[in-house]
Amino acid sequence: MAQEQIPVIELKHIEKHFGDLHVLKDINLSVHKGEVVVIIGPSGSGKSTLCRTINRLETIDSGEIIIDGVTMPEEGKKLAKVRSQVGMVFQQFNLFAHKTILENVTIGPMDVLHIHRKEAREEAMRLLERVGVDSQASKVPAQLSGGQQQRVAIARALAMHPKAILFDEPTSALDPEMIGEVLAVMTELAKDGMTMVVVTHEMNFARQVADRIIFMDDGVILEEGRPEEFFANPKTQRAQDFLNAIKSH
C-alpha cells in the first residue's frame, strides 16, 4: 500500500547550470510522507543547490518539481501557494532583523494563510515553546544566540503547516555548543513524523535520524540507501573516499 502513496516531494530529470557550470545533472528524487532524507557530499557537489531548487528558490533549466502531486509552476501566485507548503530553514537564519521573534513567526501565517492575529500569536507561542525559545518572544533576532535564532527559524517554518521542511546546512553557521540544541529540535521533528530534506555535514545526525542518505558528487546523485548500509558499506569509491576523509578529521 505504501508504494501507492504520492510522494510529498518528487524531482524528475532536474538540470541546472550556473553559466558554464553544470551543477545539477539529471536529478531524480522522491521523498515520501514522514521520511527524513539527508543529503551529504563534498563541498561544491550541488547539495544546497538541489535543496533550494525544491521550492524554486533556485530556478531550474529543465525537469519537473512535484509537491504532493502538484507540479510546481515557475512563477506567480500559484507558485507562492505551492511553495508555502514547503518550509525552509537556511544556514543564515534569514529572520527579519527589525521584527520581534513573535512577529517573525506570525507574519507568514497572517499574510499567506490569512490566519487571524490572535490565533497566529497563540500558535506561534506554542511553537516557540516547542523549540525552547518562548521566553525570547519579545526580543529581536540580534538579542538571541545563533542556536536560538535557528530554533526560531524552525518554529517559523512550522507555523506555515508545511507538508515538508527543507534544511540547508542549518548548523554550519553555529558555534559547536549550539549545534546540538538545533539538531535536538530537528530530531524531535523527525520523531513526530515531519517530512524533512536535510543538507548537512553532521554525520551523527545523518546516521541516527535519516531514513535515507543521498550522496552527491559533482552534481549527480551517486548513491542512496539506508544510513546503516551507506556508512558501513558505501558502493562507490567516491563515497568511500569521502567517508574516510571525514573519519580522519
C-alpha positions in Angstrom: 0.0 0.0 0.0 2.8 2.4 0.9 4.1 2.1 -2.7 0.9 3.8 -4.0 1.4 6.9 -1.8 2.0 10.1 -3.8 5.5 11.4 -2.8 5.4 14.7 -0.9 8.4 15.8 -3.0 9.3 14.5 -6.4 12.0 15.7 -8.7 12.2 14.5 -12.2 15.2 15.0 -14.5 16.3 18.2 -12.9 19.0 20.1 -14.8 20.7 23.3 -13.6 23.6 25.4 -14.8 25.3 28.4 -13.3 26.7 29.9 -16.5 29.0 27.2 -17.9 29.0 25.2 -14.6 26.6 22.2 -14.7 25.6 22.0 -11.1 22.7 19.5 -11.2 22.7 16.7 -13.7 19.5 14.7 -14.3 18.4 14.6 -10.6 15.6 12.2 -9.8 14.4 12.0 -6.2 11.2 11.1 -4.4 10.5 11.8 -0.7 7.6 10.2 1.0 5.4 11.4 3.9 7.2 11.2 7.2 10.6 10.4 5.6 13.8 12.1 6.6 16.2 12.3 3.7 19.7 13.6 4.4 21.9 14.8 1.5 25.6 14.6 2.0 28.7 15.0 -0.1 31.8 17.2 -0.6 31.6 21.0 -0.9 30.5 22.1 -4.3 28.7 18.8 -5.1 25.3 20.6 -5.7 23.7 19.7 -2.3 22.5 23.2 -1.4 21.5 24.0 -4.9 19.4 20.8 -5.0 17.8 21.8 -1.7 17.0 25.3 -2.9 15.5 24.1 -6.2 12.9 22.0 -4.4 10.9 25.1 -3.6 12.2 27.1 -6.6 14.5 29.5 -4.7 16.8 28.4 -7.4 15.4 28.3 -10.9 16.0 25.1 -13.0 16.9 24.7 -16.6 14.7 21.7 -17.2 12.8 19.0 -15.3 9.8 18.8 -13.1 9.3 19.5 -9.4 6.1 18.0 -8.0 4.9 18.8 -4.4 2.2 16.4 -3.1 1.1 15.6 -6.6 1.0 19.2 -7.9 3.7 20.3 -10.5 5.3 23.5 -9.2 4.7 26.4 -11.6 7.6 28.6 -12.5 6.2 31.9 -11.1 3.1 33.8 -9.9 0.5 33.2 -7.3 0.3 29.5 -7.9 4.0 29.2 -7.2 3.6 31.1 -3.9 0.7 28.7 -3.0 2.7 25.5 -3.6 5.9 27.0 -2.2 4.1 27.8 1.1 3.6 24.1 1.6 7.4 23.5 1.8 9.1 25.1 4.8 12.8 26.2 4.5 15.4 26.6 7.2 18.6 28.4 6.0 22.2 28.4 7.0 22.0 32.1 8.0 18.5 32.0 9.7 17.0 34.7 7.5 14.9 36.2 10.2 13.5 39.8 9.9 16.0 41.8 11.9 13.7 44.6 12.9 10.8 42.4 14.0 10.4 40.6 17.3 10.7 36.8 17.5 6.9 36.5 17.9 6.4 38.7 14.8 8.8 36.7 12.8 6.8 33.6 13.4 3.3 35.1 12.9 3.9 37.1 9.8 3.7 34.2 7.3 0.5 32.6 8.8 -1.2 36.0 8.9 -0.1 37.2 5.4 -0.1 34.0 3.4 -2.6 31.7 5.3 -4.8 34.6 6.4 -4.9 33.3 10.0 -6.3 35.8 12.5 -3.7 37.7 14.5 -4.8 36.3 17.9 -4.8 32.7 16.7 -1.4 33.2 14.9 0.1 34.6 18.1 -1.2 31.7 20.2 0.1 29.1 17.8 3.5 31.0 17.5 3.9 30.9 21.3 3.1 27.1 21.3 5.8 26.6 18.6 8.3 28.8 20.3 7.8 26.8 23.4 8.2 23.6 21.4 11.6 24.7 20.2 12.6 26.1 23.6 12.7 29.8 23.0 9.2 31.0 24.1 10.9 33.2 26.8 12.6 35.2 23.9 9.4 36.1 22.1 9.6 39.9 22.7 13.2 40.2 21.7 14.6 40.9 18.2 16.9 38.4 16.5 20.2 40.2 17.3 19.5 39.6 21.0 19.5 35.9 20.6 22.3 33.4 20.1 22.7 31.7 16.7 21.3 28.5 18.1 18.2 30.3 19.4 17.8 32.2 16.1 17.9 28.9 14.2 15.3 27.4 16.5 13.1 30.4 15.8 13.6 29.8 12.1 12.3 26.2 12.6 9.3 27.5 14.5 8.6 30.0 11.7 8.7 27.1 9.2 6.4 25.0 11.3 3.9 27.9 11.6 3.0 27.5 7.9 1.8 23.9 8.5 4.1 22.7 5.8 3.9 19.3 4.1 7.7 19.1 4.3 10.6 21.2 5.6 13.9 21.7 3.8 17.0 22.3 5.9 20.0 23.8 4.0 23.1 23.3 6.3 21.1 24.5 9.3 24.0 24.2 11.7 27.0 25.2 9.7 26.9 28.9 10.9 26.7 27.9 14.5 29.2 27.5 17.3 29.8 23.9 18.3 27.8 24.1 21.5 24.8 25.4 19.7 24.8 22.7 17.0 23.4 20.1 19.5 20.4 22.2 20.5 19.3 22.7 16.9 19.9 19.1 16.0 17.8 18.0 19.0 14.9 20.0 17.8 15.2 18.5 14.3 15.4 15.0 15.8 12.2 15.6 17.7 10.5 16.8 14.5 11.6 13.6 12.7 10.2 11.5 15.6 6.9 13.4 15.2 6.7 12.4 11.6 7.7 15.6 9.8 8.8 15.1 6.2 12.3 16.5 6.0 15.1 17.0 3.5 18.3 17.9 5.2 21.6 19.1 3.7 24.2 18.7 6.5 27.8 17.9 7.4 26.6 16.4 10.7 27.3 12.7 10.2 26.0 11.5 13.5 22.6 13.2 12.8 22.7 11.6 9.3 23.5 8.2 10.8 20.9 8.3 13.6 18.0 10.3 12.2 17.9 9.7 8.4 15.7 7.2 6.8 17.7 7.5 3.7 21.1 9.0 2.8 21.6 10.7 -0.6 25.3 11.0 -1.5 26.0 13.7 -4.1 29.2 14.5 -6.0 29.7 16.8 -9.0 26.0 17.5 -9.5 25.0 13.8 -9.5 23.3 11.5 -7.0 25.9 8.8 -6.8 24.4 6.7 -4.1 21.3 6.4 -2.0 20.5 4.0 0.7 19.7 3.4 4.4 22.3 5.0 6.7 23.5 1.7 8.2 24.2 0.4 4.7 25.8 3.6 3.4 28.1 4.2 6.3 29.1 0.6 6.7 29.4 -0.3 3.1 29.4 2.5 0.5 29.1 1.2 -3.0 31.2 3.8 -4.8 34.9 4.7 -4.4 33.9 8.3 -4.2 31.7 7.8 -1.2 34.3 5.6 0.4 36.9 8.4 0.0 34.5 11.0 1.4 33.8 8.9 4.5 37.5 8.2 5.0 38.3 11.9 4.8 35.6 12.6 7.4 36.9 9.9 9.8 40.4 11.2 9.6 39.4 14.6 10.9 
